[in-house]
Amino acid sequence: MKEFELSKAFELLEPGPVILLSTFYKGRKNVMTVSWHMLLDFTPIIACSIGSYDYSYKALVENRECVISIPAIDLMEKTIQIGNCSGQDVDKFSVFELSTQKGKYVKPQLISDCIANIECQVVDIDLGGYNCIVLKGLAAWINPEKVGSKTFHAKGDGTFVIDGDTIDLKHLMTKWM
């Protein structure tokens, strides 16, 4: 083994697919790009890290709801560009021509261009001062036209990995089946 720079260790553990997180704040819809998130429970309970300086953070604190949208690789460049500007200054839904539709439980809208969407309620904010937001899924939506589409994952250094082959090992998961 060779020692690796600790300040870059997060690159070794980068989480699941890059997501889009939609909010509604002061009469405006907004969307941001998030790559730091994880599942905490199957129900689902999802945690994500969003800086307290972020426009979306303020919306989450005030309105306590959002939509997580999972983009496929056809939205990869738009997703990255969405992360490079603030909803405080830009109407990202217009600029990036995102199609939306109403959800069932929350005011922020689903992004119908994505593979799937999860309507969420904020259940905890700022765990231990780490700007960790815990979300509870209220409803999930799938885009039948995008089923099987590949997602992409941030490596943390400006590069991305696209999903590979799926290997079915369900027969080994006897505890959970």
ABEGO torsion letter per residue (X at the ends): XBBBBAAAAAAAABBBBBBBBBBBBGGBBBBBBBABBBBABAOBBBBBBBBAABAAAAAAAAAGBBBBBBBBAAAAAAAAAAAABBAAABBAAAAAGBBBBBBAABABBBBAABABBBBBBBABBGBGGAGBBBBBBABBBBBAAABGBBBBBBAGAGBBBBBBBBBBAAAAAAAAX
